[in-house]
Amino acid sequence: MQKLNLSQSLSQKLSPQQIQFIKLLQVPTAELDTRIEEELEINPAL
């Protein structure tokens, strides 16, 4: 129960960008490569 409360309080302090970054860290490498390629196609500025 204490662990649940801790994770809830931590997630409340994370910005949406930090949450997105954490999710990216959990993505397998092959999928990450694909996602990077897709983002580069969508946003040439990258």
CHARMM-style PDB file with segment names, atoms N, HN, CA, C and O in Angstrom:
ATOM      1  N   MET     1       0.830  -1.194   0.000  1.00  0.00      PROA
ATOM      2  CA  MET     1       0.000   0.000   0.000  1.00  0.00      PROA
ATOM      3  C   MET     1       0.872   1.254   0.000  1.00  0.00      PROA
ATOM      4  O   MET     1       0.571   2.228  -0.691  1.00  0.00      PROA
ATOM      5  N   GLN     2       1.947   1.224   0.774  1.00  0.00      PROA
ATOM      6  HN  GLN     2       2.191   0.433   1.335  1.00  0.00      PROA
ATOM      7  CA  GLN     2       2.846   2.381   0.833  1.00  0.00      PROA
ATOM      8  C   GLN     2       3.503   2.631  -0.531  1.00  0.00      PROA
ATOM      9  O   GLN     2       3.684   3.780  -0.935  1.00  0.00      PROA
ATOM     10  N   LYS     3       3.853   1.565  -1.227  1.00  0.00      PROA
ATOM     11  HN  LYS     3       3.706   0.632  -0.899  1.00  0.00      PROA
ATOM     12  CA  LYS     3       4.477   1.711  -2.544  1.00  0.00      PROA
ATOM     13  C   LYS     3       3.504   2.377  -3.523  1.00  0.00      PROA
ATOM     14  O   LYS     3       3.912   3.217  -4.325  1.00  0.00      PROA
ATOM     15  N   LEU     4       2.249   2.013  -3.462  1.00  0.00      PROA
ATOM     16  HN  LEU     4       1.917   1.330  -2.811  1.00  0.00      PROA
ATOM     17  CA  LEU     4       1.229   2.595  -4.334  1.00  0.00      PROA
ATOM     18  C   LEU     4       1.112   4.093  -4.071  1.00  0.00      PROA
ATOM     19  O   LEU     4       1.049   4.884  -5.012  1.00  0.00      PROA
ATOM     20  N   ASN     5       1.083   4.481  -2.820  1.00  0.00      PROA
ATOM     21  HN  ASN     5       1.135   3.838  -2.056  1.00  0.00      PROA
ATOM     22  CA  ASN     5       0.988   5.894  -2.474  1.00  0.00      PROA
ATOM     23  C   ASN     5       2.207   6.669  -2.964  1.00  0.00      PROA
ATOM     24  O   ASN     5       2.081   7.806  -3.419  1.00  0.00      PROA
ATOM     25  N   LEU     6       3.359   6.070  -2.875  1.00  0.00      PROA
ATOM     26  HN  LEU     6       3.462   5.146  -2.506  1.00  0.00      PROA
ATOM     27  CA  LEU     6       4.585   6.715  -3.322  1.00  0.00      PROA
ATOM     28  C   LEU     6       4.548   6.938  -4.832  1.00  0.00      PROA
ATOM     29  O   LEU     6       4.881   8.023  -5.309  1.00  0.00      PROA
ATOM     30  N   SER     7       4.149   5.926  -5.573  1.00  0.00      PROA
ATOM     31  HN  SER     7       3.878   5.045  -5.185  1.00  0.00      PROA
ATOM     32  CA  SER     7       4.116   6.077  -7.029  1.00  0.00      PROA
ATOM     33  C   SER     7       3.048   7.090  -7.444  1.00  0.00      PROA
ATOM     34  O   SER     7       3.238   7.806  -8.427  1.00  0.00      PROA
ATOM     35  N   GLN     8       1.949   7.166  -6.730  1.00  0.00      PROA
ATOM     36  HN  GLN     8       1.795   6.585  -5.931  1.00  0.00      PROA
ATOM     37  CA  GLN     8       0.931   8.160  -7.042  1.00  0.00      PROA
ATOM     38  C   GLN     8       1.468   9.572  -6.818  1.00  0.00      PROA
ATOM     39  O   GLN     8       1.245  10.456  -7.645  1.00  0.00      PROA
ATOM     40  N   SER     9       2.160   9.786  -5.730  1.00  0.00      PROA
ATOM     41  HN  SER     9       2.341   9.067  -5.058  1.00  0.00      PROA
ATOM     42  CA  SER     9       2.682  11.119  -5.446  1.00  0.00      PROA
ATOM     43  C   SER     9       3.785  11.486  -6.428  1.00  0.00      PROA
ATOM     44  O   SER     9       3.912  12.654  -6.798  1.00  0.00      PROA
ATOM     45  N   LEU    10       4.585  10.515  -6.858  1.00  0.00      PROA
ATOM     46  HN  LEU    10       4.481   9.566  -6.558  1.00  0.00      PROA
ATOM     47  CA  LEU    10       5.630  10.795  -7.837  1.00  0.00      PROA
ATOM     48  C   LEU    10       5.035  11.149  -9.188  1.00  0.00      PROA
ATOM     49  O   LEU    10       5.497  12.082  -9.845  1.00  0.00      PROA
ATOM     50  N   SER    11       4.020  10.417  -9.607  1.00  0.00      PROA
ATOM     51  HN  SER    11       3.645   9.659  -9.073  1.00  0.00      PROA
ATOM     52  CA  SER    11       3.438  10.677 -10.919  1.00  0.00      PROA
ATOM     53  C   SER    11       2.750  12.039 -10.966  1.00  0.00      PROA
ATOM     54  O   SER    11       2.641  12.632 -12.040  1.00  0.00      PROA
ATOM     55  N   GLN    12       2.294  12.535  -9.852  1.00  0.00      PROA
ATOM     56  HN  GLN    12       2.382  12.053  -8.980  1.00  0.00      PROA
ATOM     57  CA  GLN    12       1.657  13.842  -9.819  1.00  0.00      PROA
ATOM     58  C   GLN    12       2.679  14.954 -10.045  1.00  0.00      PROA
ATOM     59  O   GLN    12       2.309  16.053 -10.457  1.00  0.00      PROA
ATOM     60  N   LYS    13       3.939  14.690  -9.787  1.00  0.00      PROA
ATOM     61  HN  LYS    13       4.240  13.797  -9.453  1.00  0.00      PROA
ATOM     62  CA  LYS    13       4.973  15.709  -9.919  1.00  0.00      PROA
ATOM     63  C   LYS    13       5.659  15.675 -11.282  1.00  0.00      PROA
ATOM     64  O   LYS    13       6.444  16.569 -11.598  1.00  0.00      PROA
ATOM     65  N   LEU    14       5.373  14.654 -12.096  1.00  0.00      PROA
ATOM     66  HN  LEU    14       4.735  13.928 -11.840  1.00  0.00      PROA
ATOM     67  CA  LEU    14       6.000  14.550 -13.407  1.00  0.00      PROA
ATOM     68  C   LEU    14       5.231  15.369 -14.432  1.00  0.00      PROA
ATOM     69  O   LEU    14       4.000  15.372 -14.441  1.00  0.00      PROA
ATOM     70  N   SER    15       5.960  16.059 -15.291  1.00  0.00      PROA
ATOM     71  HN  SER    15       6.960  16.056 -15.285  1.00  0.00      PROA
ATOM     72  CA  SER    15       5.312  16.789 -16.372  1.00  0.00      PROA
ATOM     73  C   SER    15       4.899  15.792 -17.461  1.00  0.00      PROA
ATOM     74  O   SER    15       5.411  14.673 -17.496  1.00  0.00      PROA
ATOM     75  N   PRO    16       3.993  16.180 -18.334  1.00  0.00      PROA
ATOM     76  CA  PRO    16       3.608  15.283 -19.437  1.00  0.00      PROA
ATOM     77  C   PRO    16       4.810  14.866 -20.296  1.00  0.00      PROA
ATOM     78  O   PRO    16       4.858  13.740 -20.791  1.00  0.00      PROA
ATOM     79  N   GLN    17       5.774  15.767 -20.472  1.00  0.00      PROA
ATOM     80  HN  GLN    17       5.736  16.682 -20.070  1.00  0.00      PROA
ATOM     81  CA  GLN    17       6.962  15.432 -21.253  1.00  0.00      PROA
ATOM     82  C   GLN    17       7.798  14.375 -20.541  1.00  0.00      PROA
ATOM     83  O   GLN    17       8.348  13.482 -21.186  1.00  0.00      PROA
ATOM     84  N   GLN    18       7.898  14.466 -19.238  1.00  0.00      PROA
ATOM     85  HN  GLN    18       7.452  15.191 -18.714  1.00  0.00      PROA
ATOM     86  CA  GLN    18       8.662  13.477 -18.484  1.00  0.00      PROA
ATOM     87  C   GLN    18       7.976  12.112 -18.546  1.00  0.00      PROA
ATOM     88  O   GLN    18       8.642  11.083 -18.659  1.00  0.00      PROA
ATOM     89  N   ILE    19       6.665  12.110 -18.472  1.00  0.00      PROA
ATOM     90  HN  ILE    19       6.125  12.946 -18.380  1.00  0.00      PROA
ATOM     91  CA  ILE    19       5.916  10.853 -18.565  1.00  0.00      PROA
ATOM     92  C   ILE    19       6.133  10.220 -19.934  1.00  0.00      PROA
ATOM     93  O   ILE    19       6.343   9.012 -20.042  1.00  0.00      PROA
ATOM     94  N   GLN    20       6.081  11.055 -20.993  1.00  0.00      PROA
ATOM     95  HN  GLN    20       5.911  12.036 -20.906  1.00  0.00      PROA
ATOM     96  CA  GLN    20       6.313  10.551 -22.346  1.00  0.00      PROA
ATOM     97  C   GLN    20       7.721   9.961 -22.461  1.00  0.00      PROA
ATOM     98  O   GLN    20       7.905   8.912 -23.077  1.00  0.00      PROA
ATOM     99  N   PHE    21       8.704  10.627 -21.876  1.00  0.00      PROA
ATOM    100  HN  PHE    21       8.555  11.479 -21.376  1.00  0.00      PROA
ATOM    101  CA  PHE    21      10.087  10.149 -21.915  1.00  0.00      PROA
ATOM    102  C   PHE    21      10.215   8.795 -21.215  1.00  0.00      PROA
ATOM    103  O   PHE    21      10.897   7.897 -21.709  1.00  0.00      PROA
ATOM    104  N   ILE    22       9.567   8.659 -20.083  1.00  0.00      PROA
ATOM    105  HN  ILE    22       9.013   9.388 -19.682  1.00  0.00      PROA
ATOM    106  CA  ILE    22       9.609   7.389 -19.348  1.00  0.00      PROA
ATOM    107  C   ILE    22       8.994   6.273 -20.187  1.00  0.00      PROA
ATOM    108  O   ILE    22       9.510   5.155 -20.217  1.00  0.00      PROA
ATOM    109  N   LYS    23       7.883   6.581 -20.871  1.00  0.00      PROA
ATOM    110  HN  LYS    23       7.463   7.488 -20.847  1.00  0.00      PROA
ATOM    111  CA  LYS    23       7.256   5.574 -21.734  1.00  0.00      PROA
ATOM    112  C   LYS    23       8.181   5.191 -22.876  1.00  0.00      PROA
ATOM    113  O   LYS    23       8.241   4.023 -23.259  1.00  0.00      PROA
ATOM    114  N   LEU    24       8.911   6.169 -23.431  1.00  0.00      PROA
ATOM    115  HN  LEU    24       8.863   7.119 -23.121  1.00  0.00      PROA
ATOM    116  CA  LEU    24       9.854   5.872 -24.505  1.00  0.00      PROA
ATOM    117  C   LEU    24      10.979   4.969 -24.012  1.00  0.00      PROA
ATOM    118  O   LEU    24      11.460   4.118 -24.761  1.00  0.00      PROA
ATOM    119  N   LEU    25      11.398   5.140 -22.779  1.00  0.00      PROA
ATOM    120  HN  LEU    25      11.008   5.831 -22.171  1.00  0.00      PROA
ATOM    121  CA  LEU    25      12.467   4.312 -22.226  1.00  0.00      PROA
ATOM    122  C   LEU    25      12.034   2.850 -22.105  1.00  0.00      PROA
ATOM    123  O   LEU    25      12.875   1.951 -22.071  1.00  0.00      PROA
ATOM    124  N   GLN    26      10.732   2.618 -22.042  1.00  0.00      PROA
ATOM    125  HN  GLN    26      10.049   3.348 -22.070  1.00  0.00      PROA
ATOM    126  CA  GLN    26      10.226   1.263 -21.874  1.00  0.00      PROA
ATOM    127  C   GLN    26       9.967   0.563 -23.207  1.00  0.00      PROA
ATOM    128  O   GLN    26       9.623  -0.619 -23.238  1.00  0.00      PROA
ATOM    129  N   VAL    27      10.135   1.301 -24.313  1.00  0.00      PROA
ATOM    130  HN  VAL    27      10.415   2.261 -24.288  1.00  0.00      PROA
ATOM    131  CA  VAL    27       9.867   0.752 -25.640  1.00  0.00      PROA
ATOM    132  C   VAL    27      11.069  -0.081 -26.106  1.00  0.00      PROA
ATOM    133  O   VAL    27      12.212   0.337 -25.923  1.00  0.00      PROA
ATOM    134  N   PRO    28      10.825  -1.245 -26.701  1.00  0.00      PROA
ATOM    135  CA  PRO    28      11.930  -2.052 -27.236  1.00  0.00      PROA
ATOM    136  C   PRO    28      12.699  -1.279 -28.321  1.00  0.00      PROA
ATOM    137  O   PRO    28      12.131  -0.413 -28.986  1.00  0.00      PROA
ATOM    138  N   THR    29      13.970  -1.589 -28.493  1.00  0.00      PROA
ATOM    139  HN  THR    29      14.432  -2.293 -27.953  1.00  0.00      PROA
ATOM    140  CA  THR    29      14.838  -0.849 -29.399  1.00  0.00      PROA
ATOM    141  C   THR    29      14.325  -0.836 -30.840  1.00  0.00      PROA
ATOM    142  O   THR    29      14.332   0.214 -31.483  1.00  0.00      PROA
ATOM    143  N   ALA    30      13.891  -1.959 -31.346  1.00  0.00      PROA
ATOM    144  HN  ALA    30      13.885  -2.812 -30.824  1.00  0.00      PROA
ATOM    145  CA  ALA    30      13.412  -2.033 -32.729  1.00  0.00      PROA
ATOM    146  C   ALA    30      12.194  -1.129 -32.922  1.00  0.00      PROA
ATOM    147  O   ALA    30      12.080  -0.431 -33.930  1.00  0.00      PROA
ATOM    148  N   GLU    31      11.309  -1.148 -31.971  1.00  0.00      PROA
ATOM    149  HN  GLU    31      11.401  -1.714 -31.152  1.00  0.00      PROA
ATOM    150  CA  GLU    31      10.116  -0.305 -32.048  1.00  0.00      PROA
ATOM    151  C   GLU    31      10.501   1.167 -31.933  1.00  0.00      PROA
ATOM    152  O   GLU    31       9.898   2.025 -32.579  1.00  0.00      PROA
ATOM    153  N   LEU    32      11.494   1.452 -31.120  1.00  0.00      PROA
ATOM    154  HN  LEU    32      11.984   0.756 -30.595  1.00  0.00      PROA
ATOM    155  CA  LEU    32      11.966   2.828 -30.966  1.00  0.00      PROA
ATOM    156  C   LEU    32      12.549   3.345 -32.281  1.00  0.00      PROA
ATOM    157  O   LEU    32      12.285   4.484 -32.666  1.00  0.00      PROA
ATOM    158  N   ASP    33      13.337   2.521 -32.972  1.00  0.00      PROA
ATOM    159  HN  ASP    33      13.551   1.596 -32.659  1.00  0.00      PROA
ATOM    160  CA  ASP    33      13.880   2.902 -34.278  1.00  0.00      PROA
ATOM    161  C   ASP    33      12.764   3.246 -35.253  1.00  0.00      PROA
ATOM    162  O   ASP    33      12.843   4.246 -35.967  1.00  0.00      PROA
ATOM    163  N   THR    34      11.734   2.427 -35.283  1.00  0.00      PROA
ATOM    164  HN  THR    34      11.669   1.615 -34.703  1.00  0.00      PROA
ATOM    165  CA  THR    34      10.594   2.668 -36.165  1.00  0.00      PROA
ATOM    166  C   THR    34       9.900   3.975 -35.803  1.00  0.00      PROA
ATOM    167  O   THR    34       9.542   4.764 -36.677  1.00  0.00      PROA
ATOM    168  N   ARG    35       9.720   4.187 -34.537  1.00  0.00      PROA
ATOM    169  HN  ARG    35      10.011   3.546 -33.827  1.00  0.00      PROA
ATOM    170  CA  ARG    35       9.044   5.409 -34.084  1.00  0.00      PROA
ATOM    171  C   ARG    35       9.856   6.660 -34.418  1.00  0.00      PROA
ATOM    172  O   ARG    35       9.292   7.687 -34.797  1.00  0.00      PROA
ATOM    173  N   ILE    36      11.166   6.573 -34.279  1.00  0.00      PROA
ATOM    174  HN  ILE    36      11.624   5.739 -33.971  1.00  0.00      PROA
ATOM    175  CA  ILE    36      12.029   7.706 -34.635  1.00  0.00      PROA
ATOM    176  C   ILE    36      11.905   8.007 -36.127  1.00  0.00      PROA
ATOM    177  O   ILE    36      11.788   9.168 -36.519  1.00  0.00      PROA
ATOM    178  N   GLU    37      11.930   6.973 -36.953  1.00  0.00      PROA
ATOM    179  HN  GLU    37      12.025   6.029 -36.634  1.00  0.00      PROA
ATOM    180  CA  GLU    37      11.784   7.169 -38.397  1.00  0.00      PROA
ATOM    181  C   GLU    37      10.453   7.840 -38.724  1.00  0.00      PROA
ATOM    182  O   GLU    37      10.395   8.742 -39.560  1.00  0.00      PROA
ATOM    183  N   GLU    38       9.384   7.395 -38.061  1.00  0.00      PROA
ATOM    184  HN  GLU    38       9.432   6.662 -37.382  1.00  0.00      PROA
ATOM    185  CA  GLU    38       8.068   7.993 -38.289  1.00  0.00      PROA
ATOM    186  C   GLU    38       8.061   9.462 -37.886  1.00  0.00      PROA
ATOM    187  O   GLU    38       7.519  10.303 -38.603  1.00  0.00      PROA
ATOM    188  N   GLU    39       8.657   9.769 -36.748  1.00  0.00      PROA
ATOM    189  HN  GLU    39       9.097   9.086 -36.166  1.00  0.00      PROA
ATOM    190  CA  GLU    39       8.698  11.162 -36.280  1.00  0.00      PROA
ATOM    191  C   GLU    39       9.507  12.040 -37.234  1.00  0.00      PROA
ATOM    192  O   GLU    39       9.150  13.194 -37.471  1.00  0.00      PROA
ATOM    193  N   LEU    40      10.591  11.496 -37.778  1.00  0.00      PROA
ATOM    194  HN  LEU    40      10.881  10.559 -37.586  1.00  0.00      PROA
ATOM    195  CA  LEU    40      11.408  12.254 -38.729  1.00  0.00      PROA
ATOM    196  C   LEU    40      10.641  12.555 -40.012  1.00  0.00      PROA
ATOM    197  O   LEU    40      10.806  13.620 -40.608  1.00  0.00      PROA
ATOM    198  N   GLU    41       9.808  11.615 -40.430  1.00  0.00      PROA
ATOM    199  HN  GLU    41       9.674  10.750 -39.946  1.00  0.00      PROA
ATOM    200  CA  GLU    41       8.991  11.832 -41.633  1.00  0.00      PROA
ATOM    201  C   GLU    41       7.933  12.893 -41.378  1.00  0.00      PROA
ATOM    202  O   GLU    41       7.657  13.720 -42.247  1.00  0.00      PROA
ATOM    203  N   ILE    42       7.342  12.871 -40.194  1.00  0.00      PROA
ATOM    204  HN  ILE    42       7.567  12.199 -39.488  1.00  0.00      PROA
ATOM    205  CA  ILE    42       6.292  13.824 -39.837  1.00  0.00      PROA
ATOM    206  C   ILE    42       6.867  15.214 -39.613  1.00  0.00      PROA
ATOM    207  O   ILE    42       6.264  16.209 -40.017  1.00  0.00      PROA
ATOM    208  N   ASN    43       8.027  15.289 -38.974  1.00  0.00      PROA
ATOM    209  HN  ASN    43       8.517  14.481 -38.646  1.00  0.00      PROA
ATOM    210  CA  ASN    43       8.615  16.576 -38.601  1.00  0.00      PROA
ATOM    211  C   ASN    43      10.022  16.703 -39.183  1.00  0.00      PROA
ATOM    212  O   ASN    43      10.986  16.260 -38.558  1.00  0.00      PROA
ATOM    213  N   PRO    44      10.154  17.300 -40.368  1.00  0.00      PROA
ATOM    214  CA  PRO    44      11.465  17.420 -41.015  1.00  0.00      PROA
ATOM    215  C   PRO    44      12.462  18.263 -40.219  1.00  0.00      PROA
ATOM    216  O   PRO    44      13.670  18.150 -40.425  1.00  0.00      PROA
ATOM    217  N   ALA    45      11.973  19.092 -39.326  1.00  0.00      PROA
ATOM    218  HN  ALA    45      10.991  19.183 -39.159  1.00  0.00      PROA
ATOM    219  CA  ALA    45      12.855  19.946 -38.525  1.00  0.00      PROA
ATOM    220  C   ALA    45      13.745  19.116 -37.597  1.00  0.00      PROA
ATOM    221  O   ALA    45      14.794  19.587 -37.161  1.00  0.00      PROA
ATOM    222  N   LEU    46      13.335  17.901 -37.300  1.00  0.00      PROA
ATOM    223  HN  LEU    46      12.482  17.518 -37.655  1.00  0.00      PROA
ATOM    224  CA  LEU    46      14.139  17.047 -36.439  1.00  0.00      PROA
ATOM    225  C   LEU    46      15.363  16.565 -37.200  1.00  0.00      PROA
ATOM    226  OT1 LEU    46      16.180  15.825 -36.651  1.00  0.00      PROA
TER     227      LEU     46
END
